[in-house]
Amino acid sequence: MSSILIGNITFIGFSEKAVQKDVRLPKTKPSILSPSDINKKNSDSIEGKLNLIYARDYSMRKDFAILIQAWRKLDQ
C-alpha cells in the first residue's frame, strides 16, 4: 500500500505482459489490477484488446468498475 501512496505503482493500469508486447500502449507505472483481471478466461489476444480499449476510452468510471469487480484479487 505504501508503494501506491508514494507513487511507484498504481491501482489500475495495463497488464505487464501486454505492455511488453504492444508498442501502441502508452508507458505507465506498474499496476496491481488491469482490465483483464475482471475476465477469468483470458487469452493473449483478448488481454491485448482489453488493454487497447481501456487506453482508448479511459475514464475514472471504468477504473472504479474494474476495482469493484476485481476486489477479491487484491487479497491474493
C-alpha positions, 0 to 999 in steps of 0.5 A: 500500500505504501508503494501506491501512496508514494507513487511507484505503482498504481491501482489500475493500469495495463497488464505487464505482459501486454505492455511488453508486447504492444508498442501502441500502449502508452508507458505507465507505472506498474499496476496491481489490477488491469482490465483483464483481471475482471475476465477469468478466461483470458487469452493473449489476444483478448488481454491485448484488446482489453488493454487497447480499449481501456487506453482508448476510452479511459475514464475514472468510471471504468477504473472504479468498475474494474476495482469493484469487480476485481476486489477479491484479487487484491487479497491474493 
